[in-house]
C-alpha cells in the first residue's frame, strides 16, 4: 500500500504541530502540513458504547439521536452503523474514547464547528465505505490511543484550516504512523513511499 504525502505550502514549527490543507486516508495525502506528536491522551477504561440513531437531525448533541438517550462523553464509544441521517455536526468541544464504524456502516460526514476541539482515542472503520471528518478553521482533532484501526478508509479534511494532532500510534490498512515527541514536516516536492519505511527522529510511517 502506498503512503503518499503532498504539500504545497509548509508552515514548519516544532511547537505548533499544525496540519493545514491535509487529507489523510489509508494513504497520507497532505497540502501544507506539519504534523505534531506528543503524549497520548489517557482515556477512561470503563467506556460505554452508544449507538448513533440519527432519527431526528444531524446534531451530535441532540440526545434523541443516541440509543441511550444521552450524548457520549470522554469515557464512551460512539458507534455508527446504518442511520437515516449520515451528516453529523459537532458544534462544541467533545471527547470520545473511541469512534467506531461497524462493518455495515453507511458513509458518514462528521463536521466540526470552528474553535472546537475533538479528542478521540481510537477511530475504527470496519466498513467498506469511506468515513470523512471535516475540520473547520480553528478546530483541532487530537487522535490518541490506538489511532486509526480497521480495514476501512478514513479521511481527515483540514482544507478549511483545521488542525490535526496525531499522538500515539495510527494504523490505517497497512499504513502505520508512529509518533514520539517531535514533529513531522512535509514540504515540496511531493514525497511518495511505495514500500519500506520512512523514519524521522523516532517517527516512522510504512
C-alpha positions in Angstrom: 0.0 0.0 0.0 1.3 3.4 -0.9 1.7 6.2 1.6 1.5 9.5 -0.3 2.4 12.9 1.2 1.8 16.0 -0.8 2.2 19.6 0.3 2.1 22.9 -1.5 2.8 25.2 1.5 4.9 24.4 4.6 4.5 26.0 7.9 7.2 24.3 9.9 7.1 24.7 13.6 8.1 22.1 16.1 5.7 23.5 18.7 2.7 24.4 16.5 2.1 20.8 15.5 -0.4 22.1 12.9 -1.8 20.4 9.8 -3.4 22.7 7.2 -4.9 21.5 3.9 -4.3 17.9 4.8 -6.2 14.8 3.7 -5.3 11.6 5.4 -6.6 8.3 4.0 -5.2 4.8 4.2 -2.5 6.7 2.4 -1.5 10.1 3.8 -2.3 13.0 1.4 -1.5 16.5 2.6 -1.4 20.1 1.4 0.5 22.5 3.7 1.3 20.1 6.5 3.1 20.0 9.7 2.1 17.1 11.9 2.9 17.1 15.6 3.2 14.3 18.1 3.1 14.4 21.9 2.0 12.4 24.9 -1.1 10.4 24.3 -4.4 11.2 26.0 -5.4 8.8 28.7 -9.0 7.5 28.4 -11.4 6.1 30.9 -11.1 2.3 31.0 -14.8 1.9 31.7 -16.1 3.1 28.4 -19.8 2.8 27.4 -21.0 2.1 23.9 -23.7 4.4 22.5 -25.2 3.9 19.0 -26.0 6.8 16.7 -29.6 6.5 15.6 -29.8 9.7 13.6 -33.6 9.8 13.7 -34.1 13.5 14.3 -31.3 15.5 12.8 -27.5 15.7 12.4 -26.8 17.4 15.8 -24.3 15.3 17.7 -25.6 16.9 20.9 -29.2 16.0 20.4 -29.9 13.2 22.9 -32.7 11.9 20.8 -30.1 10.8 18.2 -28.4 8.4 20.6 -29.5 4.9 21.7 -29.0 5.6 25.4 -30.8 9.0 25.3 -27.5 10.6 26.4 -24.6 12.2 24.4 -21.4 10.1 24.5 -18.6 11.6 26.5 -14.9 11.2 27.2 -15.2 7.6 28.6 -17.6 6.4 25.9 -17.5 4.8 22.5 -19.7 6.2 19.8 -20.9 3.6 17.3 -22.1 4.4 13.8 -24.0 1.8 11.8 -26.9 2.5 9.4 -28.9 5.6 10.1 -31.3 8.0 8.3 -29.0 11.0 8.9 -25.4 10.5 8.0 -24.1 14.1 8.1 -23.2 14.8 11.8 -22.3 18.2 13.2 -20.2 18.6 16.3 -20.8 22.2 17.4 -18.7 22.3 20.6 -15.7 20.6 22.2 -16.1 16.9 22.6 -14.1 13.9 23.8 -14.6 10.2 23.0 -12.7 7.0 24.0 -13.5 5.6 20.5 -15.4 6.4 17.3 -16.4 3.1 15.7 -17.9 2.4 12.3 -19.4 -1.1 12.0 -18.9 -3.4 9.1 -22.3 -2.4 7.7 -22.0 1.3 8.4 -23.1 3.9 5.9 -20.7 6.6 4.7 -20.6 9.4 7.2 -19.6 13.0 7.1 -18.7 14.4 10.5 -18.1 18.1 10.6 -16.8 20.2 13.4 -17.6 23.8 14.1 -14.9 26.5 14.3 -13.0 26.9 17.5 -13.8 23.5 18.9 -11.6 20.6 20.0 -12.5 16.9 19.3 -10.4 14.4 21.2 -10.7 10.7 20.1 -8.7 7.8 21.4 -9.4 5.4 18.5 -11.2 5.6 15.2 -12.1 2.2 13.9 -13.6 1.8 10.5 -14.7 -1.7 9.8 -16.9 -0.8 6.8 -16.3 -0.7 3.1 -17.4 2.9 3.0 -15.2 6.0 3.3 -15.7 7.9 6.5 -14.9 11.6 6.5 -14.1 14.1 9.3 -14.2 17.7 8.2 -12.2 20.0 10.5 -13.2 23.7 10.4 -11.0 26.7 10.8 -9.6 27.0 14.3 -10.8 23.4 15.1 -8.4 20.8 16.3 -8.8 17.0 16.2 -6.5 15.1 18.6 -6.2 11.4 17.7 -4.5 9.4 20.5 -4.5 5.9 21.9 -4.5 3.3 19.1 -5.3 6.0 16.5 -6.7 4.6 13.2 -7.6 1.0 13.1 -9.7 -1.2 10.8 -9.5 -2.0 7.1 -11.8 0.8 6.0 -10.7 4.2 4.7 -10.9 7.4 6.8 -10.3 10.9 5.5 -9.4 13.9 7.6 -10.1 17.0 5.7 -8.4 20.1 7.1 -8.6 22.2 4.0 -10.8 24.7 5.8 -8.0 25.5 8.1 -8.3 22.9 10.9 -5.5 21.3 12.8 -4.8 17.5 13.2 -2.7 16.2 16.1 -1.6 12.6 15.9 -0.5 11.1 19.2 0.4 7.5 19.9 0.1 5.0 17.0 -2.2 5.4 14.0 -2.9 2.4 11.8 -4.9 2.6 8.5 -4.9 -0.5 6.5 -1.2 -1.5 6.1 -0.1 2.1 6.8 1.3 2.7 10.3 2.2 6.1 11.8 4.2 6.1 15.0 4.7 9.3 16.9 7.2 10.5 19.5 7.8 13.9 21.0 8.9 15.6 17.8 7.2 17.0 14.7 7.0 15.6 11.1 7.1 18.4 8.5 6.3 17.7 4.9 7.5 20.0 2.2 7.7 20.2 -1.7 8.5 18.3 -3.8 5.8 15.6 -3.0 7.1 12.6 -1.2 5.8 9.1 -2.1 6.6 6.0 -0.2 5.6 2.9 -2.1 7.2 0.4 0.2 9.7 0.2 3.1 9.8 2.7 6.0 10.2 6.4 6.4 11.7 7.4 9.7 12.3 10.9 11.1 13.7 11.3 14.7 11.9 8.3 16.1 8.8 8.9 14.0 8.1 6.3 11.3 5.5 5.6 8.6 5.4 2.5 6.5 
